[in-house]
Every structure is written in C-alpha cells, then in structure tokens.
Amino acid sequence: MIPFNKASLAGNELAYITEALDNMHIAGDGAFTRACDEFLQRQTGAARALLTTNCTHALEMTAHLLRLQPGDEVIMPSFTFVSTANAYVLRGAVPVFVDIRPDTLNIDERLVEAAITPRTKAIVVVHYAGVACEMDAICAIAQRRGIPLIEDNAHGLFATYAGRPLGSFGALATQSFHETKNVTCGEGGALLINDPQYIEAAEIVREKGTNRARFFRGQVDKYTWVDAGSSYLPSEILAAFLLAQFEAAGHIQDARLRIWQRYARELADWARQRGVQLPTVPANCEHPAHIFYLLLPDLEQRGRFIAHMRARGVDTVFHYVPLHTSEMGRKLAPGAHCPVTESVSDRLVRLPLFSTLSEQDQTQAIEAVRAF
C-alpha cells in the first residue's frame, strides 16, 4: 500500500539528537531550540519566533495574548482543524464561522466584514494547503476595524503572497511541525510574533507565567511568577530533529514541488473530462506543495474513489468535517451557514504527497486515478 504520508529522515536528525544528549541538555530552550527560532525568524521575517510543543499550543498562546474573555467573538473559517476553534473556546470566546471560497478553499474575504460585531476581538485566517488567503483585502478590513489578525499558518511555511512570506501578515501567526507537515519533528509548532508588543508577554506565557526568559538574559537576578501561563516549550530532542529538517528544507521542498507539479500536469485532462476540480493557485501566490487534492463531483463518487484507490494499493484520505456541523459547533454557532464548506468537505480527497514518494509509486497513483 502506498501511504498517504510518510515521515522520513532528511539529514542530520539522529546526529543532532545525539549531540543534544551529549550536551546534557534535553529540556527546552537550549541551543537547538534557539537555532530553530532563528531559522523561522529568517524565513518569515517575524520579530520573534518561539518554538512550541505543537500548533494547538501556539494558537492557545494567541488567545492568551489577546486577553480574550467569555463572550468575545473570533471570526474564522469552518473548514479547518478543530484546534483553530478550541484555542479560543478554551477561554470562553465564541467562534463565528465564515464560509470559504470555492476556488482556493480559503475564508471568503467578501464575507468577513459582515461577520464583525462589537464583540469581535480577532480574525483568524487559515491558509488551506499553503495557498494564501486574499491578504490585501483581509488586512485592510482588520486595520480599518482595529481588529487583530491571526494567521493559522499550519500548512503555509515556505509559501508567499505577493512575494511576502505567509506568517508575516498577522500580529501573530502559528506553525505546525506535525508528522504530516512538510518539515516535522513528529509533534511541534511555533508562534510567530510580528507585533513586538506581544514578545515579552509571549515569553512569559510559554514559560509557565514566569519571567524566566528575562532571568536567562541577565535582566533580573531571579525569576518568579508574574502572569498566568502554561508549559509550551518543547524538548531539545524535538528541536534537534526539527533543525535537521529545516537545514534540509530546500531538498524537501524541491521534491514535494516536483511531485505536486507532476500530479497537476498528468491529471489535468482526466479531471476536465470527469468534472473534477484540481487545486487553484492564484498568480500572486507561491504554494509549498503541502497538499494535492481532488474535488470530486459529489459525496457518493468521493466514497467510490477512495475505495477504488485502496483496491489498487493507494491510500487516499478526505479532510476536515465542517466545524459548524459538529456537535460542539452546533452548540456554539447554531446559526452558522457555510454551504461551500459543506460541499467541499463532502467532495475533497487528498493524494499521497511526501518528499520520498518515488517516481514509480507516483506513477502507480496517477494510473489508479486515471482508471476511475
């Protein structure tokens, strides 16, 4: 069976883990953590990057930094992973679900302003498959209305919008290094801080509500509890693994883009004949080849397609169930209306895409698709 995803070593992962052990420092915020933070700052232009245990925790940090209160509203797409909503719900905030565009599957910027109320405290965008949302329009709305913008950039590291890195538009942004992401440490994430006013508070939140970061910089002679916080700092072992992946990112990205482009090229005619939609990438966007998906005509054909591919030795998977139709979503946002999200969720299927996918295995996958 050709798997949908396969994590693999890309270079110095094992050597760096050994080095971390030899350094006798495997708790967080050592040399490997700092090197990962610096890589992300160079890649995205963030004023500060802070490695976290996962993207969910980075999102939770954004909710804390915005000082959200029960009843506050946060605008977001329904077509996203549950963590995007949970981070704010944990603080008592209410998700306001907005429908997505039928082309890029990103939040529909034309619907955002109508969702704003006096209780709106943040707008969260998700760059689906690493293809950017319409950031000019969304940034203009956020700026005009004085509402902080957050980027859930779990899919979008190495992608750009109008030449600018994703993760650099919001006051805050988050990254994921889960095993399904382009670069990974199994479980990991990061908070990107573009508005410097949040830097010191973010360091405190990540370090259990203490000013430990200031202590290690020699700015105070001891550290103490100064605010509410939690433990969001990953181990040096994970950071060591991740740094090796960062160093191999050029090779990883070249391989993924080659695979993505071959799918797009060799499935174009089949898709046209079958009424299947392939990924849309606007001209002003550069994507990171995170996902290659097909939008089948309906749910019934999607189910048959997945079974057909499995019978031919290829694992394919669908993606998000709309948050507004979930049990929790119906409780929190009973009036949400997102018909495009519901349609896309029923029809989307993802093809195998990972940097070590062989040409032979991709050929098998493509031939299996064409046989449907």
C-alpha angles and dihedrals in degrees: 000000000000103000124229090230136010125185115213144173113267103184133307101014097120094039092052093048089053089049091052090052091047089051088060088228116108099144116095133284098040129129095294093049091051091048090053091049090051093048091054092047091053093044097049105021091238116165087228135002122198121193113226138189091257142335091266090062091047088055090048088054090055090054090051094046091052089052092228117194132202110285096024113132128229120193115219142142119272089218097080143088116288093249090072089065100030093061090065098033089059088065093048096260121142121234115228106203120214125191124248135240115262092227109047095016089229127131109292104247090201090067100045101084093051089056093058118106133168087271095056109120102167145011115217120196126192118205098216114216087354093290109133125248116235092281099176091061096040095047090050091053093047093048095045093049095039094237122144115246120219124192118210092202097171090132100033114070109133092019126116142201115208088344094307122115118253109246091046099084104066127068082242133014136183135215134199129215096181115147091263093059127095092254117025150172094190094260121017146112145177142223115224115203115201097163106066092208088079099051102091093040090050092053089052095047092049092050098057094272094302132122090235092133091059089049093054090049089054093245094124130026093230136008128236144170109288106157144001113288146136142222108278100149118116125219121266088242091064091043090051091053091046095049090057089052091050090052090052094044094110092057092042093050094046090053094046093047091050091052093045093049092049091053090049093048099044098040098045097093094042091050092050092051094047099043091247122149119223123201116295117220115184117226094249093054131084111197128204097227091247099146135014109197140174125212106213120203095255146348094269093056091045090056092048091047094054091048091046092052093047090052087056094049100261123121113216126172140196122228141218124008104216110265093218091060094049122101092255094041092055090053095049100036108021095164099049113136115193109151096164090053091052093048094047093047091056095049108035123105128172126220125217110281125168133130096254096049103131124230089242093053092047089051089054090050093049093048090050091052092049090051092061 
